[in-house]
Amino acid sequence: MGHGGNVIEELKADHREVEDMFDKINALPPGDARRREIADDFTIELVRHSVAEEMYLYPAVRARVAGGEAMADKEITDHATVERLLKELEGRDADHSQFDTLVARVISEVAAHVADEEARLFPALAAACTPAELDELGDKIRSAKAKAPTRPHPAAPDTPPMNKLLAPGAGLVDRARDLLTGRGRS
Ligand SMILES: [Fe+2]
């Protein structure tokens, strides 16, 4: 979802949005089917956020921030860990024996990633770029995220590629990533 503002404001708003989804899933009792729907929501949101960061944020960090290469490498490793967990989670119903454990692991990995980005990476980028550059990166991040819808369930259009993404379950992470990166499009 586009929030407006420079790259740091935009990405922090994404972080708060995902944290709200985590609060919602934690507020529901174990086995509640709505926990699966919220897991689909945060899966798509996390992939959108990761792809947008990989396309625009980390290249800027590598180019502009002292020590930026190592910072970007670490964040990309974090994303890969989260995506591995999301792939284990996709297609598992809320009453699956591993569902709650996987959700808890996603939440703790994402919390660590968010804390690290906000404490180290964003301040370093803000110090290395002009306000205009940060605004321009914000616009690029918003346009990258706009290639995939936020919510998988309501009012899903019937036409490809939307219907392929919006079908929940196995393959959701790859479908979201393909749609956002244009991978697999001929
Ligand atoms: Fe992030």
Boltz pocket constraint, residues with backbone or C-beta under 6 A from the ligand:
constraints:
  - pocket:
      binder: B
      contacts: [[A, 11], [A, 15], [A, 49], [A, 53], [A, 113], [A, 114], [A, 117]]
      max_distance: 6.0
